[in-house]
Amino acid sequence: MIRRIALAFAGALMLAACSERDARPLLHGDPAKGRIALTQYGCQACHVIPGITGSDVHVGPPLEGLASRDMIAGSLPNTPDNLVRWIRDPQAVDPQTAMPNMGVSEAHAQDIAAYLATLK
């Protein structure tokens, strides 16, 4: 009986660990500043971004639900560190990408990643 309870408990713990995809918070980003930075860098010129008014040109993928996606740009695991790397220098991650390097600072990349993490 005790063995069954222990196995059930262990199974529940494993399921709980798998149920929330990458629940680690971004330690240095400010979502409110990230929303502003997205506009300052003109990200809405190519992407549809919830909460940000932009053009009707959709060169890049829509960013709605980005926090729930498993991958960034179809090939990079969606983690906070990878998202910051991608925002800062997309060509360093994928030389074939059409996304330009916008000269985003580390601080702005952290803030942008924090805002994008709210888009579930």
C-alpha positions in Angstrom: 0.0 0.0 0.0 2.8 2.4 0.9 4.6 1.6 -2.3 1.5 2.4 -4.3 1.1 5.8 -2.6 4.8 6.5 -3.1 4.5 5.6 -6.8 1.4 7.7 -7.2 3.0 10.6 -5.5 6.1 10.3 -7.7 4.0 10.2 -10.8 2.0 13.3 -9.7 5.3 15.1 -9.2 6.6 14.2 -12.7 3.3 15.4 -14.3 3.4 18.6 -12.3 7.0 19.2 -13.5 5.9 18.7 -17.1 2.7 20.7 -17.0 4.2 24.2 -17.0 6.5 24.8 -19.9 9.5 26.8 -18.7 7.9 28.6 -15.9 11.2 30.3 -14.9 10.8 34.1 -14.7 13.0 36.5 -16.6 15.1 38.0 -13.9 16.0 41.3 -15.4 13.2 42.2 -17.8 10.4 44.7 -17.3 7.4 43.9 -19.5 6.2 47.6 -19.5 9.6 48.8 -20.8 9.6 45.9 -23.3 6.3 47.0 -24.8 7.8 50.5 -25.3 11.1 49.1 -26.7 9.2 47.0 -29.3 7.7 50.2 -30.6 11.0 52.1 -30.5 12.7 49.4 -32.5 9.8 49.3 -35.0 9.1 45.6 -34.5 5.5 46.2 -35.4 6.6 47.0 -39.0 7.1 43.3 -39.6 5.2 41.6 -36.8 1.6 41.6 -35.4 2.2 42.1 -31.7 -0.7 42.1 -29.2 -0.9 45.4 -27.4 1.0 47.3 -30.0 -0.4 49.2 -33.0 1.4 48.6 -36.2 1.2 48.4 -40.0 -0.8 45.8 -41.9 2.4 44.4 -43.4 3.2 40.9 -42.0 6.7 40.0 -43.1 7.6 38.3 -39.8 5.4 35.9 -37.9 2.7 37.2 -35.5 4.0 37.2 -32.0 0.7 36.4 -30.3 1.1 33.3 -28.1 4.9 33.4 -28.3 5.3 32.4 -24.7 3.3 29.2 -25.4 5.5 28.1 -28.3 8.1 25.4 -28.1 10.4 27.0 -30.6 11.7 30.4 -31.7 12.0 30.9 -35.4 11.2 27.3 -35.9 14.5 25.9 -34.7 15.6 27.4 -31.4 14.1 26.1 -28.1 11.9 28.8 -26.6 13.8 29.7 -23.4 14.3 33.2 -21.9 18.0 33.1 -22.7 17.5 32.0 -26.3 14.8 34.7 -26.8 17.2 37.4 -25.7 19.9 36.0 -28.0 17.5 36.0 -30.9 16.3 39.5 -30.2 19.9 40.9 -29.9 21.4 39.2 -33.0 19.1 37.0 -35.0 21.8 36.3 -37.7 24.2 35.0 -35.1 21.6 32.4 -34.3 20.4 31.7 -37.9 22.4 33.2 -40.7 19.6 32.5 -43.1 16.9 34.6 -41.2 15.3 37.6 -42.8 15.0 39.3 -39.4 17.5 42.1 -39.3 19.9 42.9 -36.5 18.3 46.1 -35.0 21.1 46.8 -32.6 18.9 46.0 -29.6 20.8 46.5 -26.3 21.0 43.7 -23.7 18.7 45.7 -21.3 16.1 46.3 -24.1 16.3 42.6 -25.2 15.6 41.5 -21.6 12.6 43.9 -21.4 11.3 42.8 -24.8 11.6 39.2 -23.9 9.8 39.9 -20.6 6.9 41.5 -22.6 6.8 38.7 -25.1 6.7 36.2 -22.2 3.3 37.7 -21.3 1.9 36.7 -24.7 0.4 33.3 -23.9 
